[in-house]
């Protein structure tokens, strides 16, 4: 929701019936419809394939798997994967398996 611009931003897969139903709600604000690169179902499927890899990688450790319900997921259609260890290896290996459906980022673990 963009409160400064008094508008509602909706990321969705193109669907004329959904768009018409949303328009019929009479929300009283401008509704900005944006095409989502992937559906929530697709994002969830990627997430669900990543989770079993936690604790089962070599040279890096997956420490966080996003759910795709954030700006990165909505706007780019990717699930963020936080890793600790060999970032380049993680990008190479996970990228080979998941392609452009993920973004691999380095995560520093707290000391202790």
mmCIF file of the C-alpha atoms, coordinates in Angstrom:
data_MODEL
# 
_entry.id   MODEL 
# 
loop_
_atom_site.group_PDB 
_atom_site.id 
_atom_site.type_symbol 
_atom_site.label_atom_id 
_atom_site.label_alt_id 
_atom_site.label_comp_id 
_atom_site.label_asym_id 
_atom_site.label_entity_id 
_atom_site.label_seq_id 
_atom_site.pdbx_PDB_ins_code 
_atom_site.Cartn_x 
_atom_site.Cartn_y 
_atom_site.Cartn_z 
_atom_site.occupancy 
_atom_site.B_iso_or_equiv 
_atom_site.pdbx_formal_charge 
_atom_site.auth_seq_id 
_atom_site.auth_comp_id 
_atom_site.auth_asym_id 
_atom_site.auth_atom_id 
_atom_site.pdbx_PDB_model_num 
ATOM 1   C CA . UNK A 1 1   ? 0.000   0.000   0.000   1.00 0.00 ? 1   UNK A CA 1 
ATOM 2   C CA . UNK A 1 2   ? 1.392   3.361   -1.000  1.00 0.00 ? 2   UNK A CA 1 
ATOM 3   C CA . UNK A 1 3   ? -0.146  5.661   1.590   1.00 0.00 ? 3   UNK A CA 1 
ATOM 4   C CA . UNK A 1 4   ? 1.779   8.741   0.441   1.00 0.00 ? 4   UNK A CA 1 
ATOM 5   C CA . UNK A 1 5   ? 0.415   8.278   -3.090  1.00 0.00 ? 5   UNK A CA 1 
ATOM 6   C CA . UNK A 1 6   ? -3.036  7.226   -1.843  1.00 0.00 ? 6   UNK A CA 1 
ATOM 7   C CA . UNK A 1 7   ? -3.039  4.075   -3.922  1.00 0.00 ? 7   UNK A CA 1 
ATOM 8   C CA . UNK A 1 8   ? -3.110  0.337   -3.558  1.00 0.00 ? 8   UNK A CA 1 
ATOM 9   C CA . UNK A 1 9   ? -0.511  -1.643  -5.517  1.00 0.00 ? 9   UNK A CA 1 
ATOM 10  C CA . UNK A 1 10  ? -1.685  -5.150  -6.375  1.00 0.00 ? 10  UNK A CA 1 
ATOM 11  C CA . UNK A 1 11  ? 0.747   -7.699  -7.792  1.00 0.00 ? 11  UNK A CA 1 
ATOM 12  C CA . UNK A 1 12  ? -1.171  -10.458 -9.492  1.00 0.00 ? 12  UNK A CA 1 
ATOM 13  C CA . UNK A 1 13  ? -1.122  -12.827 -12.426 1.00 0.00 ? 13  UNK A CA 1 
ATOM 14  C CA . UNK A 1 14  ? -3.141  -11.346 -15.272 1.00 0.00 ? 14  UNK A CA 1 
ATOM 15  C CA . UNK A 1 15  ? -6.767  -12.355 -14.800 1.00 0.00 ? 15  UNK A CA 1 
ATOM 16  C CA . UNK A 1 16  ? -9.601  -10.265 -16.258 1.00 0.00 ? 16  UNK A CA 1 
ATOM 17  C CA . UNK A 1 17  ? -12.174 -11.646 -13.787 1.00 0.00 ? 17  UNK A CA 1 
ATOM 18  C CA . UNK A 1 18  ? -9.988  -10.779 -10.793 1.00 0.00 ? 18  UNK A CA 1 
ATOM 19  C CA . UNK A 1 19  ? -9.314  -7.301  -12.168 1.00 0.00 ? 19  UNK A CA 1 
ATOM 20  C CA . UNK A 1 20  ? -13.046 -6.711  -12.701 1.00 0.00 ? 20  UNK A CA 1 
ATOM 21  C CA . UNK A 1 21  ? -13.909 -7.974  -9.218  1.00 0.00 ? 21  UNK A CA 1 
ATOM 22  C CA . UNK A 1 22  ? -11.276 -5.718  -7.676  1.00 0.00 ? 22  UNK A CA 1 
ATOM 23  C CA . UNK A 1 23  ? -12.550 -2.717  -9.638  1.00 0.00 ? 23  UNK A CA 1 
ATOM 24  C CA . UNK A 1 24  ? -16.069 -3.463  -8.403  1.00 0.00 ? 24  UNK A CA 1 
ATOM 25  C CA . UNK A 1 25  ? -15.069 -3.191  -4.737  1.00 0.00 ? 25  UNK A CA 1 
ATOM 26  C CA . UNK A 1 26  ? -15.180 0.615   -4.779  1.00 0.00 ? 26  UNK A CA 1 
ATOM 27  C CA . UNK A 1 27  ? -12.118 0.991   -2.540  1.00 0.00 ? 27  UNK A CA 1 
ATOM 28  C CA . UNK A 1 28  ? -11.940 4.752   -2.879  1.00 0.00 ? 28  UNK A CA 1 
ATOM 29  C CA . UNK A 1 29  ? -8.250  4.728   -3.797  1.00 0.00 ? 29  UNK A CA 1 
ATOM 30  C CA . UNK A 1 30  ? -6.417  4.321   -7.063  1.00 0.00 ? 30  UNK A CA 1 
ATOM 31  C CA . UNK A 1 31  ? -5.609  0.650   -7.649  1.00 0.00 ? 31  UNK A CA 1 
ATOM 32  C CA . UNK A 1 32  ? -2.356  0.067   -9.531  1.00 0.00 ? 32  UNK A CA 1 
ATOM 33  C CA . UNK A 1 33  ? -2.403  -3.434  -11.042 1.00 0.00 ? 33  UNK A CA 1 
ATOM 34  C CA . UNK A 1 34  ? 1.020   -4.925  -11.717 1.00 0.00 ? 34  UNK A CA 1 
ATOM 35  C CA . UNK A 1 35  ? 1.863   -8.218  -13.324 1.00 0.00 ? 35  UNK A CA 1 
ATOM 36  C CA . UNK A 1 36  ? 3.669   -10.598 -10.976 1.00 0.00 ? 36  UNK A CA 1 
ATOM 37  C CA . UNK A 1 37  ? 6.414   -12.646 -12.627 1.00 0.00 ? 37  UNK A CA 1 
ATOM 38  C CA . UNK A 1 38  ? 5.290   -15.774 -10.786 1.00 0.00 ? 38  UNK A CA 1 
ATOM 39  C CA . UNK A 1 39  ? 2.214   -16.863 -8.897  1.00 0.00 ? 39  UNK A CA 1 
ATOM 40  C CA . UNK A 1 40  ? 2.193   -17.487 -5.145  1.00 0.00 ? 40  UNK A CA 1 
ATOM 41  C CA . UNK A 1 41  ? 1.817   -21.181 -5.944  1.00 0.00 ? 41  UNK A CA 1 
ATOM 42  C CA . UNK A 1 42  ? 4.999   -21.118 -8.045  1.00 0.00 ? 42  UNK A CA 1 
ATOM 43  C CA . UNK A 1 43  ? 6.847   -19.205 -5.332  1.00 0.00 ? 43  UNK A CA 1 
ATOM 44  C CA . UNK A 1 44  ? 5.680   -21.663 -2.670  1.00 0.00 ? 44  UNK A CA 1 
ATOM 45  C CA . UNK A 1 45  ? 6.801   -24.614 -4.828  1.00 0.00 ? 45  UNK A CA 1 
ATOM 46  C CA . UNK A 1 46  ? 10.305  -23.128 -5.117  1.00 0.00 ? 46  UNK A CA 1 
ATOM 47  C CA . UNK A 1 47  ? 10.395  -22.484 -1.365  1.00 0.00 ? 47  UNK A CA 1 
ATOM 48  C CA . UNK A 1 48  ? 9.232   -26.019 -0.620  1.00 0.00 ? 48  UNK A CA 1 
ATOM 49  C CA . UNK A 1 49  ? 11.980  -27.492 -2.820  1.00 0.00 ? 49  UNK A CA 1 
ATOM 50  C CA . UNK A 1 50  ? 14.641  -25.391 -1.074  1.00 0.00 ? 50  UNK A CA 1 
ATOM 51  C CA . UNK A 1 51  ? 13.749  -26.168 2.546   1.00 0.00 ? 51  UNK A CA 1 
ATOM 52  C CA . UNK A 1 52  ? 14.864  -29.840 2.434   1.00 0.00 ? 52  UNK A CA 1 
ATOM 53  C CA . UNK A 1 53  ? 18.323  -28.650 1.324   1.00 0.00 ? 53  UNK A CA 1 
ATOM 54  C CA . UNK A 1 54  ? 18.913  -26.916 4.676   1.00 0.00 ? 54  UNK A CA 1 
ATOM 55  C CA . UNK A 1 55  ? 21.677  -28.870 6.386   1.00 0.00 ? 55  UNK A CA 1 
ATOM 56  C CA . UNK A 1 56  ? 22.438  -30.886 3.250   1.00 0.00 ? 56  UNK A CA 1 
ATOM 57  C CA . UNK A 1 57  ? 24.906  -28.740 1.305   1.00 0.00 ? 57  UNK A CA 1 
ATOM 58  C CA . UNK A 1 58  ? 28.698  -28.798 1.133   1.00 0.00 ? 58  UNK A CA 1 
ATOM 59  C CA . UNK A 1 59  ? 30.890  -25.702 1.332   1.00 0.00 ? 59  UNK A CA 1 
ATOM 60  C CA . UNK A 1 60  ? 28.045  -23.428 2.373   1.00 0.00 ? 60  UNK A CA 1 
ATOM 61  C CA . UNK A 1 61  ? 25.067  -23.577 4.670   1.00 0.00 ? 61  UNK A CA 1 
ATOM 62  C CA . UNK A 1 62  ? 21.568  -22.405 3.832   1.00 0.00 ? 62  UNK A CA 1 
ATOM 63  C CA . UNK A 1 63  ? 20.499  -20.366 6.848   1.00 0.00 ? 63  UNK A CA 1 
ATOM 64  C CA . UNK A 1 64  ? 17.376  -18.665 5.509   1.00 0.00 ? 64  UNK A CA 1 
ATOM 65  C CA . UNK A 1 65  ? 14.810  -19.379 2.824   1.00 0.00 ? 65  UNK A CA 1 
ATOM 66  C CA . UNK A 1 66  ? 12.406  -16.549 2.088   1.00 0.00 ? 66  UNK A CA 1 
ATOM 67  C CA . UNK A 1 67  ? 8.745   -17.227 1.464   1.00 0.00 ? 67  UNK A CA 1 
ATOM 68  C CA . UNK A 1 68  ? 8.398   -14.939 -1.540  1.00 0.00 ? 68  UNK A CA 1 
ATOM 69  C CA . UNK A 1 69  ? 5.836   -12.723 0.190   1.00 0.00 ? 69  UNK A CA 1 
ATOM 70  C CA . UNK A 1 70  ? 8.057   -9.661  0.188   1.00 0.00 ? 70  UNK A CA 1 
ATOM 71  C CA . UNK A 1 71  ? 8.887   -6.958  -2.361  1.00 0.00 ? 71  UNK A CA 1 
ATOM 72  C CA . UNK A 1 72  ? 11.546  -9.182  -3.946  1.00 0.00 ? 72  UNK A CA 1 
ATOM 73  C CA . UNK A 1 73  ? 9.054   -11.967 -4.398  1.00 0.00 ? 73  UNK A CA 1 
ATOM 74  C CA . UNK A 1 74  ? 6.246   -9.775  -5.685  1.00 0.00 ? 74  UNK A CA 1 
ATOM 75  C CA . UNK A 1 75  ? 8.286   -7.597  -8.038  1.00 0.00 ? 75  UNK A CA 1 
ATOM 76  C CA . UNK A 1 76  ? 10.889  -10.072 -9.327  1.00 0.00 ? 76  UNK A CA 1 
ATOM 77  C CA . UNK A 1 77  ? 9.323   -13.450 -8.639  1.00 0.00 ? 77  UNK A CA 1 
ATOM 78  C CA . UNK A 1 78  ? 12.284  -14.814 -6.715  1.00 0.00 ? 78  UNK A CA 1 
ATOM 79  C CA . UNK A 1 79  ? 12.774  -16.522 -3.378  1.00 0.00 ? 79  UNK A CA 1 
ATOM 80  C CA . UNK A 1 80  ? 15.744  -15.195 -1.409  1.00 0.00 ? 80  UNK A CA 1 
ATOM 81  C CA . UNK A 1 81  ? 18.157  -17.831 -0.107  1.00 0.00 ? 81  UNK A CA 1 
ATOM 82  C CA . UNK A 1 82  ? 20.544  -16.703 2.620   1.00 0.00 ? 82  UNK A CA 1 
ATOM 83  C CA . UNK A 1 83  ? 23.758  -18.692 2.853   1.00 0.00 ? 83  UNK A CA 1 
ATOM 84  C CA . UNK A 1 84  ? 26.845  -18.709 5.023   1.00 0.00 ? 84  UNK A CA 1 
ATOM 85  C CA . UNK A 1 85  ? 30.123  -19.975 3.617   1.00 0.00 ? 85  UNK A CA 1 
ATOM 86  C CA . UNK A 1 86  ? 31.176  -20.211 -0.032  1.00 0.00 ? 86  UNK A CA 1 
ATOM 87  C CA . UNK A 1 87  ? 28.790  -17.745 -1.677  1.00 0.00 ? 87  UNK A CA 1 
ATOM 88  C CA . UNK A 1 88  ? 30.038  -18.354 -5.219  1.00 0.00 ? 88  UNK A CA 1 
ATOM 89  C CA . UNK A 1 89  ? 29.615  -22.113 -4.880  1.00 0.00 ? 89  UNK A CA 1 
ATOM 90  C CA . UNK A 1 90  ? 26.103  -21.635 -3.488  1.00 0.00 ? 90  UNK A CA 1 
ATOM 91  C CA . UNK A 1 91  ? 25.187  -19.322 -6.378  1.00 0.00 ? 91  UNK A CA 1 
ATOM 92  C CA . UNK A 1 92  ? 26.578  -21.777 -8.904  1.00 0.00 ? 92  UNK A CA 1 
ATOM 93  C CA . UNK A 1 93  ? 24.979  -24.924 -7.447  1.00 0.00 ? 93  UNK A CA 1 
ATOM 94  C CA . UNK A 1 94  ? 21.627  -23.471 -6.457  1.00 0.00 ? 94  UNK A CA 1 
ATOM 95  C CA . UNK A 1 95  ? 21.479  -21.412 -9.645  1.00 0.00 ? 95  UNK A CA 1 
ATOM 96  C CA . UNK A 1 96  ? 21.942  -24.568 -11.717 1.00 0.00 ? 96  UNK A CA 1 
ATOM 97  C CA . UNK A 1 97  ? 18.983  -26.155 -9.937  1.00 0.00 ? 97  UNK A CA 1 
ATOM 98  C CA . UNK A 1 98  ? 16.612  -23.187 -9.550  1.00 0.00 ? 98  UNK A CA 1 
ATOM 99  C CA . UNK A 1 99  ? 17.674  -20.711 -12.242 1.00 0.00 ? 99  UNK A CA 1 
ATOM 100 C CA . UNK A 1 100 ? 16.114  -17.266 -12.015 1.00 0.00 ? 100 UNK A CA 1 
ATOM 101 C CA . UNK A 1 101 ? 13.557  -18.366 -9.411  1.00 0.00 ? 101 UNK A CA 1 
ATOM 102 C CA . UNK A 1 102 ? 15.999  -17.601 -6.572  1.00 0.00 ? 102 UNK A CA 1 
ATOM 103 C CA . UNK A 1 103 ? 18.441  -14.959 -5.400  1.00 0.00 ? 103 UNK A CA 1 
ATOM 104 C CA . UNK A 1 104 ? 21.326  -16.200 -3.274  1.00 0.00 ? 104 UNK A CA 1 
ATOM 105 C CA . UNK A 1 105 ? 22.739  -13.727 -0.736  1.00 0.00 ? 105 UNK A CA 1 
ATOM 106 C CA . UNK A 1 106 ? 25.442  -13.930 1.917   1.00 0.00 ? 106 UNK A CA 1 
ATOM 107 C CA . UNK A 1 107 ? 24.283  -13.992 5.538   1.00 0.00 ? 107 UNK A CA 1 
ATOM 108 C CA . UNK A 1 108 ? 26.657  -13.390 8.417   1.00 0.00 ? 108 UNK A CA 1 
ATOM 109 C CA . UNK A 1 109 ? 25.938  -15.502 11.458  1.00 0.00 ? 109 UNK A CA 1 
ATOM 110 C CA . UNK A 1 110 ? 26.067  -13.832 14.886  1.00 0.00 ? 110 UNK A CA 1 
ATOM 111 C CA . UNK A 1 111 ? 29.211  -14.551 16.869  1.00 0.00 ? 111 UNK A CA 1 
ATOM 112 C CA . UNK A 1 112 ? 28.842  -16.973 19.693  1.00 0.00 ? 112 UNK A CA 1 
# 
